[in-house]
């Protein structure tokens, strides 16, 4: 169980996507290159824009990480489609206490995305890669566990990974939307 007070304080310490990406001029071009290729479909945009519950999202990341530069712009695009999604970015190494609390398979993975409801109660966690991304990497039989920032991501992999992230945002929203406590709180 992740303490809501910890999620609230870490979210408050996080920065917006643009500030995060600008924090590393050396790595920014790799992030911007993927960002220029990410576009939500009209259906994805409509889905995310239709959220009625606030979702607080924390992304533990590393500017140096290839998986982060390949997926981070997707997260930013999804969050940008709804005023009810508040995405904040944290450097994994600077927030080791949270990173330690959400180890995946014993490792400090990035990106690791934590979803919380309006009261900062834990909803979901997804990290370091979506299923489509894992499938694509497995198909290529890469030896490296983390491609370098700027490594080209195939269009079909980009599209499938974006849909995986949209699905996870939708899943987190539906957990909050269908919560009996929040339905009572909001009278719906």
Phi, psi and omega in degrees: 000127178264125183297127178303327179295323177294315179298319179298314182291322179291321177299317179296329180280345182287166180240162176290159182307309183302317178295320180297312182295321179290346182292347180224085181305331179294323185258347183306318182302323180296319178294316182294327179297317178289319180307321182291344181259350184269123176215124176293142174289162176304320180294319178296316180298315179298317179301307183294318180295339181276000179300142177241357176247142176290135175238120175264127187234135176240130174247112170279125190213175171220127180300333182282351190271128178295320177295324179292316180291334179279330185250334182304315178298332176294315179300317180297320180295319179296312180299325180291346181275354181215132176288350180266000175254117180248097183265129177234146184249136177230138172288125183304316185290329179283344180235054184300330180297317178287318179302318178297324182289341184236035176305145178240121182054037178081000185243159175271090186267151172220148353285145172240123186247125178250132179251134178225153178280189183298336179261011181065026171280137183301132176250313189194162176218136173222130178194161339273346178214151174279171180300317180298320179294316177299318180299317181295318179294317179298320180296328180276346180056045178292141176277324181286143181275346182214107179297157180291149175303137179096350177298130184298132175256127181301147183303317181293324176292319178300313181296316180293320180293319176301316179296321176302315180293319177301316179299320181289322175298317178297317179301313179298318179297318181292327174300314179290319183295325183265001179298122178304321180297315181287328176295321176294315180302319184263358178067032179230000000 
